[in-house]
């Protein structure tokens, strides 16, 4: 695997939940404004959603490094609010997700590609993510330390192999961003960890590492009985698929535009700025996030067709309005404004 270090403009925001000293990371491609969020915390949902909105981010993925035992994830709620897809390691066994990622598989946001590295040991479903010369190591590799291995199918032997064979094989200059740090440190490098990591740096043997890990005698995380079951359900038991109406499956946007009557409405769910730059003729702009203010007006139509740029916002608006009682919706999420323009259809 070759690390891409030629795009210095990738936007990184490192956020912290001080109750659990958990780091959450927002990564954004500065051109397309597409982004990913890593390890969000339920108590910080409002903060994260506000930042995503303020920066104008189209959130594509919520990436989880593992099933956390010390906090409840906000992944499910963020999916509901933004349409982002939830990603866990295939080995984690979490069912209510969108992407079960495997070792070395990649995801794309804007011009960037993020690679998943299976790094079991802290838990059996741990995964680290590499992008643009940065490693987001979750609880596998911490700054001058590592995650514990005494619960959730943990294995000191596996963790040693994950770190020494995979993570330590990355270029020395790779920046390490951990899932936690309890002293306020924000980042490290692979070179620094190979030399100074107290548990497995300096060429420490697997036998020595296993002995260290087997004698930590740590208390269990305070929230483990709450967090693990909740995180296996992505933080909530909400399943957006149960709100889909079989009779109103996705249709082609151009077909809808050509055939819709006066009792039907085409709704553009992009921002007002995007809408003003060009939209489907006759479409009404109801920006994603504002749909709740238009429920009563939308009830008067026989059909309401929803579209955006890529389909994610339209699908989320579809889900939110369905929850609010509308059953006249059609999501044209597999085609959006760029497809409309490239096909040569009229633009207003």
C-alpha positions, -999 to +999 in steps of 0.1 A: +000+000+000+014+034-010+004+064+012-007+095-006+011+125+009+006+149-020-026+165-008-017+188+021-050+205+020-071+177+035-092+193+063-088+176+097-107+185+128-097+166+160-125+168+186-126+155+221-152+142+246-135+150+279-157+126+300-142+096+282-111+113+266-124+100+233-111+116+201-135+121+171-121+131+137-137+149+109-119+147+075-131+168+046-119+171+010-116+209+006-128+210-030-159+187-030-166+192+007-173+155+010-161+141+043-160+113+068-164+112+106-145+088+128-157+075+162-185+100+171-197+101+207-234+103+215-230+132+240-213+153+214-239+148+186-249+185+186-214+197+184-205+174+155-237+181+135-232+219+140-196+217+127-207+196+097-233+222+089-210+252+094-183+238+072-209+228+045-198+191+046-216+164+027-209+136+051-205+103+032-194+079+059-193+074+097-163+052+104-161+032+136-128+017+147-144-009+169-174-016+192-166+008+220-170-001+256-165+033+272-190+054+253-221+051+232-216+060+195-236+087+177-233+069+144-270+059+141-283+094+149-258+109+125-269+086+097-305+097+104-296+133+103-271+134+074-276+102+053-240+091+059-233+054+057-221+036+088-189+016+084-176-011+108-151-039+103-167-070+089-153-089+119-171-067+144-204-084+136-225-052+139-257-058+118-274-024+116-248-009+094-243+000+057-207-011+050-189-041+065-154-032+055-126-058+050-089-055+054-072-033+027-106-022+013-109+015+005-136+042+005-135+074-014-145+109-004-138+137-029-103+132-042-092+112-012-091+074-006-091+060+029-079+025+035-090+001+062-065-020+080-078-049+101-060-045+135-076-070+159-064-075+194-080-048+216-112-063+202-117-089+175-133-063+152-108-034+155-099-016+123-075+013+117-078+038+088-050+053+067-054+084+045-030+111+032-001+101+055-023+098+086-032+068+106-064+068+127-057+039+150-087+037+173-078+019+205-052-004+188-022+019+189-023+048+214+004+074+221+032+055+238+007+027+246-021+005+232-056-007+240-062-034+266-068-070+256-088-085+285-124-083+271-145-083+239-125-112+224-092-093+230-059-110+224-025-097+233-008-120+207-031-106+180-026-070+190+012-074+189+010-088+154-015-061+143+008-033+155+042-047+147+034-063+113+008-038+099+010-004+116+048-004+122+052-012+085+038+022+075+063+049+067+080+064+098+066+099+091+030+086+092+011+107+117-007+086+144-041+099+156-054+076+184-089+069+197-080+082+232-053+100+251-058+105+288-031+131+292-041+155+264-015+144+238-030+148+203-008+128+179+024+109+174+043+093+145+051+057+136+088+064+141+081+077+176+059+047+186+084+022+172+111+038+195+092+050+226+060+030+230+063+017+265+045-016+258+059-027+225+084-001+212+122-006+211+119-040+195+101-055+225+094-092+220+059-107+217+065-127+249+074-096+268+044-077+255+020-105+264+034-106+299+028-068+303-007-070+290-016-100+311-006-081+343-023-048+338-052-056+363-074-028+351-110-021+362-137-026+335-149+005+317-177+021+337-201+022+308-193-013+293-227-028+302-245+001+285-221+009+257-214-025+241-251-035+236-260+000+224-231+002+200-240-032+185-272-013+174-252+017+162-263+037+192-301+035+184-324+008+172-337+030+143-339+012+110-347+036+081-356+008+058-388+001+077-402+036+066-398+029+029-430+027+009-429-002-016-453+015-040-431+046-042-398+031-053-370+053-068-377+066-103-358+085-130-357+123-123-362+132-160-392+109-162-407+125-131-402+160-145-418+151-179-448+134-165-456+152-132-489+170-130-502+200-110-509+178-080-472+167-079-441+185-068-404+182-074-383+192-044-346+201-046-331+193-011-297+210-018-287+242-001-301+276-013-267+284-029-266+252-048-303+256-059-296+292-072-267+280-093-291+259-114-320+235-107-346+213-124-372+237-139-402+242-117-385+225-087-391+239-052-361+243-029-365+228+006-330+225+019-320+194+038-326+202+075-356+224+068-380+197+057-398+196+091-411+232+085-429+221+053-447+189+064-483+203+062-477+220+028-463+188+013-492+167+025-514+185-001-496+168-030-503+134-045-466+129-051-435+147-039-403+138-058-370+144-039-336+149-054-302+165-045-267+162-059-257+126-051-289+112-035-278+111+001-296+142+013-327+133-007-328+099+009-324+113+044-351+139+038-373+110+025-367+091+058-373+121+080-405+131+063-417+095+064-412+094+101-433+127+103-462+109+086-458+116+049-466+087+026-466+105-007-428+106-013-407+094-041-369+095-038-350+099-070-318+093-052-299+074-079-299+105-101-291+140-092-283+175-105-249+166-120-265+137-140-293+161-151-268+186-164-245+161-181-275+146-199-282+180-214-317+186-198-329+221-193-317+240-162-335+269-146 
